[in-house]
Every structure is written in C-alpha cells, then in structure tokens.
Amino acid sequence: MRRGSSERELAARWEAEAAAEQVLVDAGAAGEPERGAGQEQPECPAGPQAQPRAAEDGGARVPPRPLPTLSPSQPKPAPERGPGPHGKPRSKGRSCKRSPGRRSDENGSPRPVTVDSSKAKTSLDALKISIRQLKWKEFPFGRRLPCDIYWHGVSFHDNDIFCGQVNKFPGMTEMVRKITLSRAVRIMQNLFPEEYNFYPRSWILPDEFQLFVAQVQMVKDGDPSWKPTFIVKPDGGCQGDGIYLIKDPSDIRLTGTLQSRPAVVQEYICKPLLVDKLKFDIRLYVLLKSLDPLEIYIAKDGLSRFCTEPYQEPSPKNLHHIFMHLTNYSLNTHSSNFVHSDSADTGSKRTFSSILCRLSSKGVDIKKVWSDIISLVIKTVIALTPELKVFYQSDIPTGRPGPTCFQILGFDILLTKNLKPILLEVNANPSMRIEHEHELSPGVFENVPSLVDEEVKVAVIRDTLRLMDPLKKKRENPNCKLSSSSLSMAAVDILYIDITRRWNSMTQDQRDSGMCLQAFVEAFFFLAQRKFKMMPLHEQVAALIDLCEYHLSLLDEKRLVCGRSGMAGGQPLYSGTPQETSPPSQPAGDIPPPRTNCANKLSHPRHTLS
C-alpha cells in the first residue's frame, strides 16, 4: 500500500481484498496453496506476549487479554514500511486483516491451524512431517492472508510479520553467542556463585587476555602441581570451526587469535563421563514459550554426540586430536571411525534416553541427573532473560500490534565423571535436519535418512507446534473429581467461603486475600473425611493427597501431547505429564525427570512436553 493512504482508502482496499479471497475460497479454487475451504485470517494479538500458564506458579493460568479485531467502520491502517527496528529496510510484510471469527468447514469441524513454512530452510523436512501428523495446513510458498504460525529458519527478521506466532525471538542469536552468553552467566556467577557453578571459568579475548594470564599464573604459584588445559572458542564460530586446546596462555595460536577475531577461552573439562571409552556431549532441546511470564519446556529426549577416537586426558602430544576432544557432530562425521547407525543406542549419534537407560542399569540416580540438568537450563535462561526482554520490546513495543514469539534452543551439555552437568554453549538455531551426510568419496556426499534424528527432532517440532496451537479449545473444567452424590461442587464452594471468613475474622493481618494455611488444613481434613469415610484420619488425608496429585497429572496429560516414548527393558525411558491422552512414560527404574512437564519429547520446569 502507498504510504499516506487515507483510512477510507485503506478500508476499501482491505474490504476488496477480503471479498476477493472469499470468492476464491467459496469457489474452491484448486491449485492455489493459500486458499482452502473454510479458512480465515487469525486474529492479531496485541502486546509482546500472550499470557499462557506461568512457569513457576504450579499451573495457574493468567486470564488471556482479549485479542483486538479491526472494526469494519474504523479500519486500522497498516504499519508504514519504513526502516525496521534495527535500521533494516522492511520487506513486504504480513499484515493482519479483520478476522470474522473462527469458521468451521462444511462438516462443522474447526479449520486447521495454518503454518507458513516458506522460510524453514534446513528444518523443513521435520516440520512437514510434524504438520502432517497434526493434520494442520502447510503453506510452503507463503500466503497472502496471515498464517497462524510462521516458521523461520534463522532469524526473527527472516520476514516482517505483524501478527500470528513466529518461532524466533528478536535478539536471541546475539544473546547466545559465546561472548554474550559468558558475560550474562558471569554476572549471575558473581551474584550467586554456588548456583551458577555449572559453567566453566571463562575469559573474553582480547579484552581480558592480561587478566587471563595473571589469574592462571596466580593459581599456578599457589599450586605448582596444577596443570590446566584450556579450550579456545571463536565468538562467531559454529560446528567446531576454529576451536582448539592449549596448555598455557603463551600458546602462539592464542596470540594469533587476538589479532583476528574475538573468542572465549575456558577451562577444559579433563574428566568427562565416558561411554565405550569415548567422550560425548548431550544436545537437549529447550522451548522458550514465553518471556512474560517466563515459560520453559525441556525435551524429554535429546541426542548424544560421540567423539570418534578413544579419550585420553589432554597432553602436549594429543591436544591436536580433535576427534578425541571435540564432540561436534559436524567435525566427527569426517572421521573414518564415524559410525552411522539407525539404532538409538549404538553409533556415533545416539538418543540421550539410551544413555540414561544405560546409566540406570548401573545404579546411577537418574532423578538426580535430570534434576541438575533442568536446574542448569532454567538458570541459564534466567541469566539471558533481562537482555532478551530489551530486544523484544525494541522490536515489538508494548501496545503495538505484533507477533508473539517462541523458540527452540539447543543446549550442549557435558556430564563430568561424577555426573555433574556442565554447560558448553547454547545454540539459537540447532540443526533440525533428519538426514545424515554420508561421504561417498573425498568431497562427494549423499544424504541418508537418519532414524535417530527423526525420532527426536520430529517429536520436538511436533510438540512445540502443539504447545503453540493458537486454536486449541479451552481445557475441560479442571476439577479434582471431589464431587459426589453426597458432596457437590456447590457444597465445596460454600465450605470454602465459610471457613475462609471464619479464619479471616480471627486473623489481624488480612492483607492477603484467600485462604490462610490453617483454614486450608481444616478444609482439607473435612474433605478427606467426607470423601474417604471408613479410614483413620491420617489415611484419609493421604488418600486425598494421592487423589489430587493423580488428577493434576491427568490435567497435564491433556495439556501436552505424548508421542512415541522410548522403551528399554520393557520400561518407558522417561516420565512426565504428556499433554494429551498417552500415559506418562518414565525413565528406567520408574524415575521421572523431576519438576518437569513432559509430553513425549518436551518438558516444563514444573512437571511437563512432548
């Protein structure tokens, strides 16, 4: 549209476009990928984020803000296409038009969720499978009308979107670069050193080179037996590019790094956990669903990427053995020892669940391992959140129309010999390819399907989409099934009011509304006695607690979709609370990942994902 068009002209233009679209829809124009029967434009949410269930409030819901619609009599002009928020010129963006409401097809079923996959890049194959499994509608070449979800391959700015949901946060790529991540975590380490001891001591080069030299020398002077190893990671490097090990700050390559590009130098973890005498790391997928409120989901399964040369502690003789020390998949594929396998528990890339199963069979406390990993993820996201909010509000100011954002992050984690998780780095664009690159001859490759990648990544994308479903119906009335022929829910409400009033009248401090602890205990005991009449009081209370926990887990199952769950020894590999109807799966030994919401592949930092 021309800049400077009047509101009347804009209204007329929108009405004409909408009418033309509807004519094509009614005619069932075949061959046009963006026009399907019964489809409509999604409403455009205002503000930076819709308010889903809070991550830390035990599943409480914040009432969603009403979504604004454009009135036919007072159309809202589309944003002018001037420079973008970061000075980038805007391309032709996707604007929101009036939504006539949620339509249904001829059979009365709701329209499918629409996904624009035109910018998906390397994640396209896994995304297509996920959309097909969900029976949603894909638009591989884009769409003139707005879509519900836009799947970008690299950046929030892959396309200008003014409504719907986008699978990238503004500024995320900048925030998880090695230097920025190190600075963010260091701030938290200075404030909470015990809580943030999962990140290796790091220095930023060239700014802190002299500090690095001085601190290393100081430790050596105090302990002459200390023989450290350090790993140098270029700030903008990826897929293992430019990473190398040194034993001393005077290493000549380190000096060369100072003259070329910034980097982070870290203490190298010399005693990693080994499987089959090989070092490995874990790629976990984390969904950042919302910044405000902060809502995080953690994949129940991930990938274990193995080195291809038996591990030895670093020495001047083996520092250059990248296939021994670096777990990067893209590096090890070039090793003659790389093993491509479709089995989840063999080869150079395996599922993380297979590693957990193996550890569990050796008596390892899997619950403790998961608890430490989840704590690491949550604390890392907390360290990044303040600056992410600044980026977000810069691109999508509060009160202005704009898309809501979510993003899948790749956390690379190393387990030490004593099973302590160490954060290696965070990837804003983790690879979602579901094929393996096989080298036929030097420099000649072919793509071979990878069942291990497909099992993990398709589930992550599918369940991410399921969590972000903008059309999902309101959940069933979340009552705890306390009502019966002798105790109706109305009676429970009256009981609540009576006990709350009586206890509040006895309490001087009435600043907090609701039920005080003593009132809650009295009400809980009363309900336990009414529900379970033929038991001693302590058994009645215990039975009611079990009943409530059971029904809360069922609610989580309905919230999250549980796809295929890994099995080992006849036992499911993971636990959690899937979003839909599948029963929760558990790690070998019936040990769940603590405090997470899980649906097949993703889990929430409370109890949840798929």
N, C-alpha and C positions, 0 to 999 in steps of 0.2 A: 504493500500500500504506500501511496505517496505520503511523505511527511507533510503535515499541515492539513490533511483532510479533515473536514468538519465531522462532528459526531453524527450528523444526519447522513452524510455520505458513507461513513463507516457502518452505520446501522443498515443502510440499504445494501451495501456490499455484502455484509455478513448474512443478511436475510436471503440474498440471491444465491450465495454460495451454499447456504444450508438447504435451500429449496432444490438446488441442482443436485446436491448429494442425495437428498431424499428421493428424488425422481429416479436416480440410478439405483438406489437401494431397492425401491419398490419394483423396478423393472428387473431386478436380479441380474444386473449386467455381468455376464460371465467373462472371465479372463482378466478382470480388474482386481488385483490382490487386495486393494484397500477398501473394497466395498463388499460388505457381507450383509445378508438379510438380518434385520433386527438389531443392527449395531448403532451405537450412539456415541457422542462425544462425552468423555469423562468430565466430571466437574473439576474445576481447577482449585486446589486447596490454597488458602492464603497463609502467609506466615512461613517461617523457616521449617517447621516440622509439625506433622500431625502428632497427637499425643497418644501413643499406644500404651500398653501396660508398662508400668515403671519397672526398672530392672531390680530395684532393691526393696520394693515395698510388699513382697510376698504375693504378688499377683494382683494387687489392687489396680483398678482402672481409673484413668482420668477421663472424665466425660469429654468426648471429642468436640472441638469447636465446629459450629455449623459451617459448611462449605458454601462460599458465596457463589451465586449464579448471576448472570448478566440479565437484567430485566429487558424485555422487548422494547419498553418505552424509553429506557435510559441505557443504551448500549455503552459499554466501556471501551474506550479506544485502545487499540493495540499499542504496546510499547514502541517507541521510536527506535529505529535501528541505528543508534549512534555507536560510539566506541563501547566495548564491553567493560565489565567491572575492572578488568586488569589491563585496560588500554587496548585490548584486541578488537579488531573490527568484527561486528556481528554478521554472521551469515544469515540467510533467510531462516528465521526461527519458526518453531512450532508454537503458535499462539492458541489460546483457549477460546472456544466459542460457547454460546449458550448451550446448556445441557437440558434437554426436555425431560430428564429423569431417566431412570433405569428401565429400559424397554425389555421385553421378552420376545422370543421368537413365536412362530405360529402355534407351537405346542405349549406355550406358556412357560417354558424354561428360560432362566435368565441368560442374557447374552454372555459369550465367553470374554474373559479378560484379554485385552489386546496388548501385544508386545512388539515393539519396533526393534528388530534385530539387525538393521542395516549397518550399524557401526560395531557389531560384536567382535569382529576380527577373529582371533585365534580361539575364542571361546564359543564360536558359532555352532560347532557340531554338538557339543554337550548341551548348549542352550536349546537347539532344535529338538533333541531327544526329550529334554525336560518339558518343553512346551507341549510336545505331542503326548507325553504321559499325563499331563494335567488337562488335556483336551482344551487348551486355550488357542487363541488365534494369533498366528505369527504374521508379521509384515516384513518380509526380508528386504524389500526395496523401499521401506519407509511408507508414509501415508500422509495425505494432505490433512485429514482430520487428526485430532490429537489421539495418541495411544495412552493406555493406562500406565505402561511401563516402557522405559527406554533403556536398552542395554548397550552401554558404551564399552568400547574395547580398552581405552587407555585413560581418558580424562573426562572430567565433568564437562569440559569445553569441546568435546568431540562434535557437539551440535548445540545450538541455542534452543533450549526448551523452556517454556513458560508455564507448564503445568504437568500433571502426572507425577511419575516417580522415576528417578534416574539412579542407576546403580553405581554412581561415583559421588564422592563428596568434593567440593571445591577445596583445593589446598592439600589433599591427602598425599599426593605424590611428593610434594615438597616436605611434608611433615615426617615422612618415614625414610627420607634419605639418611644415610649413615650419620652424617654430622648433626643434622637436626634432631634425629632420634637420640643420639648420645647426649646432646645438650638438654633435651627435655627430661630424659631419665636421670641425668646428673643432678638437675635441680631437685628432683624428688629424693635422690640419694642423700643430698645434703640435709634435707629436712627429715627424712625417715630412713636412715642408713640400714637398719635391720630389715625393713620391709622391702627395700629395693636392692638386696644383695644378690639378685639373680642376673645382674648384668655385669659383664667383666669390666674391670677398671680400664678406662679409655682416655686417650688424649687426642686432640684435634690438631692436625698438621696443615700448614706450617705454624699456625698461631702459637701452639703450645709445645713446640719442639724443645725449647730450652727447659721448660718445666718437666717434660718427659725425661730428658737426660738427667736433670737434677734429682728427680724422685727415684729413678732407677738406681742412681749412684748412692743415694742415701740408704735405700734398703739393702744394697749390697754391702755397704760399710757396716751396717748393723748385723748382717747375717752373711758372712763370706761364702757359706755353702749354697746360697740361693742362686740357682742358675735358670733364670726365666727364659721363656720363649714368647715372642710377640708376633701378632699377625697384623699385617697392614692391608687395609681395605680402602681402595679409592672411593671417594664420596659418590661419584656418579656411576660407579661400576655395577654391572649386573652379570649374572650367570658365571660368577667366578672370575670375571675379567680383571686382570691387574692385581689379584690377591697373592701375597707371598708371605713367608715366615722369615723372621730374623731372630738372632740371639742377643744382639747388642745394638744400642742406638747408633753406634758408629758405622753400621752396615752401609755400604756405599749406595745400595739401591734406595735406602731410605732418603739419603741426601738427594738422589735423583728425583724422588717423589716430590720433594719440597719445591723443585724447580718446575714441575709440570702441573699437577692437579692436586687439590686438597684431598686429604684422606683422614681416616681414623685408624689409630694404632691401638690394639687391645692386647691384654694378657691372653695368651693362648691356653686353652684348657688341655692340659697334658695327660689327664687321666679320664678319658671318656669311657662310658659304658660300651663294651664290645659285644657283638653278636657274630658268631662264627669267625672270631678274631678280626673282625672288620669294624671300623668306626662308622657310625651312621648318625644322621640327624632326623628330625621329625618336622614335616610340613603339616601344620594344623591350619584349618580354615576357620576364620572368625568373621561372623557377620556383625557389623556395626549397623544396627537397625535404626537407631535414633540417637541424636546428641542431647536433646532436651525433651523428655527425660532420657538419660543415658541408658541405652538398652543394648546388651551384648549377647550374642549367641555363639557357642563354640561347637565346632563339628565333633561329632562323636567318633568319627574315624578320620584318619589322615593318611599321609604317605611317609614311609621310612625310606630315605635315600642313602645308599651304602657306598662307601669307598670301594675301590676295586683292587686294592693292594693291602695285605695284612698290616695291621697297625703296629708301629713301634714308637716309643716316646721320641720327641724331637731331639736330634743331634746334628752337629755340623755336617754329618755325612748324608742325612736323609731329609734335610729341610726343603730340598727342591723336589721331593717326591709328591707331586700334587695328588696323585691317585691314592696316596696313603693318608694325607692330612686334610684334603678338601672334599667335602661331601657333595658339592654342587653337581646336580644331575647332568647339566649340560657339559661339564668337563669330563665326567666319568664315562659318558657314552662313547668317548673317543678312545677309551682304554680297550685293549684286546681282551681283558678279563671281564668286561661288562657282560652281564647275563640278563637277557630279556626273558621274562617268564610271565605267563598268564596266571600263575598260581599266586595267591595272596601271601604266602609265607616262604617263598623262595625267590631267588634272583636278586638283582641289584636295586630293584624298587619293589617294596612290599607295603602292605597295609599296616598302619600303626596298630590296629587291633590284633594282628598276628603277633606283633612283638609283645603286646600286653599279655596275650594268651600264653606266650612262651615264658614270660617273667612270672606270671601267676602260677604256672606249673612248677616253678622253682621256689614257690613260697613267698614271692615278693608281695608287699602290701600295695596292691594296685589302687586301692582307695586313696592312699597317701600320695602316690604318684600323680593321680588325677587332680587331687586337691591342690597340690603345689603348682601344677601346670595351669589350672584355672585361675589361681591367685596371681600367677605371673601375667597372664593375659589381661585380667581386669586391671591390675595396677599399671600395666603399660598403656592401656587405652586411657586410663585416668590421667597419666602424665601427658598424653597428647591432646586431650580434650580442650583445654583452655585456648590453645592457638587454633585448633580446628574450628572452634566457635567463631573466632575472629574472621577466618577465611569465609566461613559460611555466611555470616552476617554481612560481609562485604559484597558477596555475590548475590545473596538473596536477603535484602534488608527486611526487617520485621514489618509486617503490614502490607507488603507489596506482593502481588501475585508471583508465584514461582513454584518450581517443582519441589517435592520432598526428596530426600536423598537417603540412600543406603549403600553399603559397600562390603564386599567380601575381601578380607585381608588374609595374607599368607604369613603366618608366624613360623619362623625357623627356630627350632628349639633343640638343644643338645642335652642329653642326660649324662651326668658325670658317673663315675664308677660307683659312687654311693647314692645314685638315683636322684640327685638334685638337678632340677631343670635349669638350664642356662639359656637366656635369650641371645640368639645370634643376630637376627635382624628381622625387620617387618617389611613385607612386600605389599605395595599398594595394588599391583596388578599381577597376582600369582597366576602362573600358567594354568589354563583350564583345557589344554589340549588333551585329547583322549586317544592319541596315537603315538607310537614310538618311532623314532627316526633310526632306520637300520642302514648301516653303511655297506653298500654292495661292493664298492671298490674305493680306493682313495679319492675322496671328494665327491663320490656319487652315492646318493642316499635315496631310500624309498620309505614311505610312511606305512607302518604296520599297525593295525589296531592294538591297543593296549587295554586288556580287560581290567587290569588293576586300576588304571587311571579312570576308566569309565565307571567302575563300581563306586569309586569315591567321589569323583568330580560331578557326575551327573546328579547324584543324590544331593550334593551340596547346593548346586544351582537350582534343582527342582524344589528343594525345601526352602531355599531362600525366596524363590518366587511365591511359594505357598504362604510363607510368613508375610510377604508384602502384598498379598492379594487384596486389591482395593475394593473388591465386590463381595467379600465374604460376609455372610449373614451374621447377625448378632448371635452370640453363643446362647445355648439353652440356659434357662433360668438356673444360675449356679447355686441351688440349694443343696444342703447336705443330706437330703432324704430323711430329715428328722420327723417330718410329718407322718402321722398315722391316724388310725381311727380314733385314738384317744388323745392325740396331741396334734392339732392343726398348726399350720404356719402362722395363722392369725393369733392363736394362743401363745406361740413363741414370741410374736411381736409385743403382745400385751405384757408378757413376763419381762421382756427387756425394758419396757417403759417403766413398769412398776419398780423393778429392782434398781434401775438407774436413778430414778427420782429419789427413792429412799436413801440410797448411799450418798447421792449428791447433797441431800439435806443434812447429812451428818458430817460432811467434809467442808472445812473452812475455805480451802483453796479450790474454787470452782472455775478456774481459768480454762481448763481443758474440758471440752465437751465430750460426750460419750461415756462409756462405762469404765469405771476405775477397776483396778485389779481385783479388789475384794468383791465388788459386785459381779465381775466376770466369773470368779471362782464359785460364788453362790449359785449363779445361773447355770453354770456348767454342771455342778453337782446335782442341781434339781433336774436338769435334762437327762443326766445319766441315770438317775433313779427312776424317772418316768420311762425311759427307753429300755432299760435292762432291769426288770423288777426283781428277778429271782437270783440276785448275786449280792455278795458283800459290797459295801460302798467302794472299796479300792478297786475291785474288779469291774464295777460299773463304770467308774471314771476311766480306767484303762481301756475298756471296750469302746467307750465313746470317742476317745482319742484315736484309736485304731480306725473307727468308722469314718471320722472326719478326714484323716490322712488318706484313707483309701479313696474317698470321693474327690478329694483335691487332686489326687494323681489321675483320676479319670477325667477331670476337667482339663488337666494339662495334655492328656492324650488327645482330647478333642481339639485342643488348640494347635497341635503340631502333627504333621504327617509322618508316619513311620513307614519307610520303605523297607527294602531288604535289609536284614540285620545279619551281620557275620555270625557264624556258628563255629564253635570249637569244642570238640569232645562232647557234643550233644548239648552244650550250654551256650546261650547267646553271649556275644562278646561284650556288649555294652548295656548300661542301664540308662534310664532317663524317663521322661514323660512325653511320649510322642504326641503329636498334635491331633491325630485323628484316631482311628479305631484300632490300630495294631497294638498288641500288648507291649509293655516296655521290655526292652532287651537289657541284659546285664552282662558285665564282664565275667570272665571265667571265675568261678567261685562265688557267683552272685554278689559281687562287689560293685556298686554303682559308682560312676563318676560323681563325687559329692557336689551338692549345691548347684546342679545344672539342670536346665530344661533341655530335654533331648527329643528330637524326632529323627529317627534313623541316623542322620549324619550331623545334625547341628544341635547344640545345647546352650541353654541360657544360664547366666551366673546365679540363678536362684534354684531352680530344679527343672531344665527343658532342652531340642531341634531335630531336624531330620537329616 
